[in-house]
Amino acid sequence: MNQIEQVKELQRQGLTTTAIAGRLGLDRKTSTKYMLVDDYNPAAPELKLEESKLDRWKVTIDGWLEEDRRMRYKQRHTAKRVHQRLLEEHPGDYACSYPLVQRYLKRMKAELKEAMGFLELVWELGQAQADFGEADVIEAGVRRTIKYFTLTFPASNAGYLQVFGGETAECVAQGLKDIFTRIGGVPSRIVFDNASGVGRRVRDRVTFAELFMRFKCHYGFSVSFCNPASGNEKGNVENKVGYLRRNLLVPIPEIEGIEQWNGELFGRAERDFERPHYKKGRSIAELFAEERLHLGPLPAKPFNVERFERVNTDLYGKFCIDGCHWYSSSPESGDTKLTIGIKAHSVEVYATDGEVVCSHRRIYGGDRSDSSDYQTSLETLVKKTGAWPNSALRAGVDESTRTSLDAMDKPELRRVLAILAKSSAAYGYDVAIDSLEEALRLGAIDSYSLQALSSRIAFDGLLGNLGSALDLGVYDRAFISTPGGVE
């Protein structure tokens, strides 16, 4: 303060910064700093806490309390357990009393509760929360575990769900795209859990999956992640995940396919909007109708939710994604590089001209899987009919069909496979196989019969009653002029 007082005195005498610095032997920056200060109120003395015997153990205790935040409530440290553990792990060194530990834990837990206290958050119209839930369904007769993506609007309590095999960025983007299209708008902000597939926040740094970053820019909404161990920040969607499971997924749904079912789930979710809001006294449908007015517009062009990759194939034309799932391309593509498109529900294989060579249903989970495209296998078998006995296609047909085809000589088998490949390209593999089975049963394995059966199955079903849709009386009226004869 003596030096500061000298500077201020010379300043009052009208000396310049340079002159003051030269006279007092100070750096010019130092004299300038002192000249600019105009508040010299004394500061209150800092409270100096008395040292405690527990001070040297507080870092250890704080570490245990931090670990407890990730544990089940009943498996967290009590004051008694902390005291016992310190005695056990530091015998002869730890010499604190139990009441001292008890008081410290009580104070720390109170501070943590105050810092993490649950506030009733206010959500603006047009903001949303997103999360995943898990449930079982029976799809095409097989029980499997699915993930259902849930998007809620806390202001109105409206919520939608869409079902997928996993929790990847492709699933999130496809779910959001379909919901945005359904409601005709885009939320201004979406809050995600830090464990979602769209990206992660580590401290203040946010890293997005590239596909989701493109999707976010395309639709023009902002994203934020809730704080760790802060489920209350997206409590609306967490409650909705449980509510939708109890009300839409119990008993276990029996479905034919996920994509078709997703369309039905929109209507089921919206029928639930007719109930009153739990606090506002109006229906969710009314509140959401108002909230939709605050949504942003849909982009002029829809977003293609597809992640492209270049992959290497093995000698059989198969490639691997997600570390354990193998998909076929074609035997001709063995030991090459291919462009594939990874979507939420499927994996597409592209030719060099951009045409889709084959398409597979996308497989999720940690167990190894192999998926074959029988269309490409058929075309290869037509050229290499000798491979029929060991082909995946032979193993996939029923025993009766397999026996009939095994009994054919090579030229006849090649002819039937060629017809089957043509029907498969036109109507799909399943239809082609159904028509082959029916043709074998009828003993009509010529080209015209197989194509006619394929057409009938594709458009009317194998057991469709064609006669009920036809009025044959029109022919009578056209050709019979009198009751007694024909002109």
N, C-alpha and C positions, 0 to 999 in steps of 0.2 A: 504493500500500500504506500510506502514511502516513495517508491519510484513513480507510482501512478500519480501521487499528489504533486510531485515535481513537474510531471508532464502537464497536468491540468493547470498548474500555476503559470507555467510558460505559455500555455494556450490562452489563458486569460489575458496575458500581456501582449498577445497578438502575433507571437512567433509562428512561423510556418512549420509544417511537418518536418521538412528537411533540416531547418535550423534547430528544432528541438532534438531531433535524433543526433545531430552533430554535437550539440552542447552536452547532452547526457551520455553520449557514447552508445546509443541504442540503434538497433536496426530500424530502418524507416517503417517497415510493416508493423513493428511493435509499437512505435510511437503513434502511428495512425490508429491502431486498435484501441489504445488507451484514450485517445482523443474522441473517439466515437461513442464510448461508453457513457451513458447518462443515468444509470441506475446503480446506486451503491448501497441499497438497503441490505442490512445484515441478514444472512440466511439462518434459518433455525438450525440448531445443531442436530446432526443425525443421531437417531436412537441407536445406541450401541448395545446389542444384546449380550447378556452375560453368557459365557461359555457353559455348555452343558456336557455332562458325561456321554450323552447320546450323540453328540455332534459327529463323532468319527464313524458312527454306524448309520447315519441318516441316508447316505448315498446308497448303501445296501438295501435299507428298508424301502426307499423310494423306488428302487429297481424292482423289488418284489411287488410293490403296489402297481407299478406300470404293467408288469406281466399279468397281474390279476384282472386287468381290464379286458383281456382276451380269454379269460377263463369263465366257466360256469359260475354263477353266483355262489353256489354252495361249496365251491372248491377254492374260494379266495382266503387270503390270510386274515385271521383275527389277531387282535393285539396279543392274546395269549400264545398263539402259534408263532408269531414273530419273536416274542421273548424266548420261547422254548427253542426255536431254531437257532437263534444267536448263541444261546448257551451251549447247544449241541455242536455247532460248527466252530465256535471260538472259545473252547473251555480254557479257563484261567486267564483269558484276555478280556472277555466281555464281563463288565461288572455293574450293569445298570439295573435299576429296580423295575419290577413289572408296572407300577403306577406311572413311571416316567415314560415307558413305551406306550402305555394306554393313552396318556394325555396327548402324546405326539400323533398317534394314529387318529385319534378323534379329531384333532385340529386339521390334519391333512385330508381326511375324508370329507370334512365340512367344506374345506376350500375347493376340493374337487367337485363336490356336489353343487357348490355355488357357481363354479366355472362352467360346469356342464349342465346346469339346471335346465329343465324342460320349459321352453317358452311356447306359448301358443302362437305359432308363426302365422303371419298374414300373407296370403298368396293372392297376387294380382290376377285378374281375369286373363285367361289365355296362357297361363304358365302351367307346366306339367311335370310329373314325376314318373320315372320308369324303373322297373325292376323285373326280375325273373322269379318264377315259382316252379315247382316240380310236382309232377303227378304221373299216375299210370293210366294208360288207355289200352283198349283191345283193338288193334288195327288189323283188319283183314283176318280176324281170328287169332292173332298173336298178341300176347300181352307185352307191352314195352313201356319204358319210362320216357316221358317227354318233358321239355321245358316250355313253359308258357310265358311269353313276354307280355307284361302288363303296363299300360300307360293310363295314368289318371290325371284328372284336372281338379286339384284340391278346392278351388273356389266353388265349384258346383257339385263335387263328389262324383262326377261321371267317370267311368272307366271302361277300357276295352282290353281284350286279350287276344293274342294270336299264338299259335302253337308251332314249335320247331323241335328239331332233334338236339340242338345244342344252344350255347350262349355266345356265339361268335359275332363279330362285327357284321357279317352278312345277315345273320338272323335279326339283329337289332334294326339294321337299316331296312330290311324287307318288311319287318313288322311296322315300323314307323311309316314307311311309304304307303302301305295298305291302309293304315289307320288315317293318315293325312288325306288320302283319296276319299275314304269313306265320309269323313267329317267336312271335307271341302276347305281345309285350311291348315295352317302350320302354327304351332305354339311359338311364343316369343322366346321362351326359355324352357329347357328340360333339365331336371336334376337327376343324376345317375349315382348309383353306388360305385365306390372306387374299385370294386371287384368285377365290374361289368366288362364285356368284351370290346367296348368302344375305345378304351384307353385308360390311362391311370394318372392320378395326381400324386406326386411325391413332393411334399412341402408345397412350394409355390410353383412348381414346374408341372405342366400338364402335357402328356404325350398321347396323341390320338392314333388309332389304327388308320392307315392311309385311306382305305375305302370309306371309313366313317367320316374322315375329315372332308373328303370330296362330297359325300352326301350332305354333311352339315353346311358346307358352302353353297351347295346347289339349292337347298331349301331355305337357307337364311335364318336359322335359329341359333341361339346361344346355348352353351352347355356349361353346367357347373357340377362339381362332385361334392357330395356331402362329406363332412369331416369324419375321420376314423372313429368308430364306436359311437356314432351319432345318428342312430336310426331315426330319432325323432325329427331330424331334418327332412326326412322323406317318409314320415309316419303314415301319410295318407295312402301311398302306394303299398306300403307293407301291410297295412290293414286290408287293402283291396285285394292283394294277392291271396290272403287267407279267405276273404269273403267269396271271391270267385271260385276258389277251389271247393269250398263247402257247398256253394249253390249251383255251380255249373258243371263240376267234375265229380259229383257224387250222386248216384253210384258210378262205378268206373264206366266211362262212355265206350260204346262199341261203334267204331267208325270204319269206313272203307278206305279213306285216305286223308292225310293231314290237310292238304291244300283245299280240298272241297269242304272239309269241316270248318276251316278258318272262315270261309264265307258265311257259314251258318252261325258261327259264334258272334258275328256282328249283330245279327238280329236278336240273338238271345241276350246279349249284353244290353242292347237298347231297350228291350222290354223291361229290364230291371230299372230303367230310369223313371218309370212311372211311380215308384215309391217316393214318399216324402223325404226331403233332406233331414238328416238327424238333428239339425239345430235351427235351420232357417224357415221351417214351416211351409215350404213350397216344394213341388216335385223337382227331382233332379232333372227331368226333361225340360221344365221351364227354365231352370237356372242355366242349364247347358246351352239352351237356345240363345240366351243372352250372351253367354261366354263365347259362343262361336263367332259373334260379331267382332270380337277382339282378336281373332286369329289372323295371322298373315296370309297372303294369297299363295296359292299353289304356283310353282314355276310353270313357264310356258311349255317346257319339255319334261316328261317324266325321267327319273333317274334309273339307269340300268344297274341294278344291284348285283354286280358280278365282278369278282376279283380275278384278273388274268395272270397266269403264270406260265413259264416255260419249264417243261419237265422232261426228264430222260426216261425212256422206256427200256424194259429189259428185252431179252431175245424173243419173248412171246408177245411183245407189244403192250405190256402192262406198265402202269406207272403208279407211284405211291404219293398220297397227300396225307397230311396230319400225322405222319410218322408210322401209321399202321394200316391204313386203308388202301387197298389195291384195286385199280379199275383197268378194264381192258380198252384198247383202242381198236387195232386190227393187227393180225399177224404180219401184214406188210409193213407196219410201222415199227417193227421190232428194232431195238438198238438205235433209236433216233431221238431227236428232240421234237416235242409237240407243244402247241399252245392249247391250254385248257382254260375254261371259265368256271370258277367256283362260285356257286350260288347258295342260297340258304337251303333249298330243297334238292338241288341237283348239281351234277358235275358234267359240263359239256366238253367234248373233244372237237377241236376245229381243224379243218384242212388248211393248206397254205392259202387257198383263195377265200377263206373266211366262212366257208360252209360248215355246218355242223355234221361231223362224221358219225357220232353217236352220243347218246345221252344216258347218264346213270343217275339213279336216285342216290343222293348224298348220304353216306353212312357216318354216324357219330359214335363216340365212345372210345374206350382205351383198348378194346380187344381187336386183334387183327381180323380183317374181313377181305373178301375177294368178290368183286362185282364184274360180271361179264355182260357184254352186249351181244345178244344172239344174232342180231341182224348182220353184223360184220362176220360172225362165226359162220353163218349160213353162206354168205358169199364166198368165203374161203373154202368151205366144204364142197361147194359146187365144183371148184377147181381141183381140190384135193380130196376126192371122195374116199380115198383109202384111209383117211384119218377118222372116219366115222366111228369105228368101234371104241376109240378112246377120247371122243370129243365131249366137251361139257354139254353140248346140245343134246346128245344121246342120253346123258345121265339125267337131263332135266325133264324128259317126256315121260308119260306114264308107261307102265310095263306092257300094256297091250299094244300101244303105238310102237314102242321099242322093238317088240317081237316081230311085228309086221315089217318094219323097215329093215331089221336085221336079215329077214328072209329074202330080200330083194337082191338081184345081182347088181353089179356095179353100175352098168348103164341105166338100169331102171331107177336105182337109188339116186343117181345124179339128176335124172329127169324130175323126180319128185321133189328133190331139194331145190332145184331151180324154180319150180312152180311155187314152192313154199317161200323162197326168198322174194319172189315177185309179189306174192300176197302180203308178206310181212312189210315190204317197202310201201305198199299202198294202204294197208289197213292196220298195221301194227303186228308185232310178234304174237301176242296172245290170241288175236283173232285168227291169224294164220294157223296156229297150232290147233285151235278149236275146229277150224274148217278141215284140217288134215285128219283129225280124229273122227269126225263125222263122215268124211269121204271114205276112210278105211272101213268104217262100220257098214256103209252102203255098198262098198265094193266099187266105187266110182272115183278112180284116182287120175282121171284125165285132167288136162289143163282147164277146160271149160267148167267142169264140175267143181274143181277146187276154187276157182275164181268166183263162181256163182255163189258157192257156200260162204266164202269170205265176205262177199258183198252183203249177203242176207244177214249174217251174224253181226256185221258192223252196223247195219242200219236198223234191223228189226229184232235181232236176237235169234238164237237158234230155234227157239220154240215160239217165235212170234206167229200170231194168227193172221196170216195175210188175207184170208178170205173175208174176215169180218170187216175189213176196211174197203172192200170193193162192192160196187153195185153192178152185178152182171145183167140186170134188167135193161141196161142201156143198149146192150147188143140185141136183145129181143125187140126193143122198140125201133132199132135202126134197120134190122133185116127182115122182120116179120110184118107184112103190111095188112094181112087179114088173119083172123083166127084159124082159118083152115089151111093156110099154105104159106110158102116162102116165095118171094119174087126172085 
